[in-house]
Amino acid sequence: MASRSGARVPLECTVVYVGELAIGKGRICNVSLSGCQLEGAHKTMRRGDSVHLRVFIPGHQIPLSVPLAVVRWVEKNRVGLEFIRSSREDQTRLTRFVRQQKQLEGVWYKWNEPKTKLATLVD
């Protein structure tokens, strides 16, 4: 597997992909600024394949468009995709989304710290 740059954040959303040998719909389960993990990939997808993505991020009316993503790894019906090309506007939208998710993740962890840790802070 190729290493990713940037933090990965959880994401549950639909993605439509189009490649030379594969057209389909899947689910993204996490995303970073440089790529994502797609579940439900077509069985013909191979490492090195290029695909065009339309990512339907919750709360966004317009899907995120990634005209060029490359398959970096394949494992059963999951693939790791590296984002190679997208518009500046879509890069900005993705950056904002990832930052927001990281902030929300931090709040969740703060509220769900083990009680023993919280108790020691109070004492």
N, C-alpha and C positions, 0 to 999 in steps of 0.2 A: 504494500500500500504506500502511496505517496503521502508525505506528511503535509498537513494543511497549515496555512498561515492564518493567524487570527483565531479568536475564540469561537467555539461552536456553541450555538444556542438551540434549545429544543424548538421545534416548529411542527405543527400538524396542519398540513394544507395539501391541496390538490395541485398537481402539475401535469401539463400536457407536453409531450415531447415528440419531436419529429427528427428522424435521422435518415440516413441512406437506406438502411434495412429495417428500421423499427419506427413505428408510429404507435403512440399509446398514451394512456393516462395512468398516473401513479400517485404516490403520496410521498411528500418530503417529510422526514422525521427530524432532521436537524439541518442547520445552515450556518455558514460562516461567510465572511466577506469574500472569500476566495472559492467557495463551492458549497456542495450539499450532498446529503445521502438520500437516494431515491429508492423507495420500496415499490415493488410491482413492475420492475423493469422487464421489458420484452426479452425472451430467452435468446434472441439473436444479438443482443448488445454485447460487444466485446471491448476489451481494453484498447484505447486509442480511437474508438469511434467518436464522431462529432455529432452533436444534437443541438437543436434549437429548443429552448424551454419557454413556456408561459407558466409562471408561478402565481397561483391565486392565494395571496397572503390575506388572512382574515382581517377584516376591517378596511381593506383597500378596494376601492371600486375598480381600479384599472390593474390588470395583472402585471407583474414584473416580467419584463422580456429579457431573455438572455439569448441573443442570436447565435452565440457559439459557446458551447460547453463541451469538454472532452471527458470521456469515461477514463478514469484513472485506476479503478479496481472493480472487480465483479465478484460477488459472492451469492450464489443461488439467485434469488429474484431481487437482490439489492445491488446498487452500483454507487460508487463515489464519483461525483462529477466536479470538475474544476471549471469555474467560470473564466472564459478566455476573453470574451467581448460582450459589452453591453453599453448602452448609452450612458452619458454622464448623469442624466436625470434618474435612470434606474439604479445606477451605482449609489447615488445620494439617497434614494429611497431605501435601498438595502442597508446602507450604513446606519440610517436613522432607526430602522426596524431592529437591527442587531443591538444597537445601543440601548433602545427601549427594553428589549427582552433581557439584556444583562442587568439593567437596573431593577426590573421586576423580579428577576431571579435572586438578586441580592436582598430585596425586601422579603421574599418568601423564606429564604434561609434565616434571616434575622428573626422572623416570627416563629420559625420551627426549630430553633436551637434546643438542644437537650435541656430539660428542666434542671438537671444537676448543675449545669454550667450557669444558668440563670440564677439559681439559688446561691451559688458561691459569689456572684456579683452583688447580690442583695445583702448578704451577711457582712 
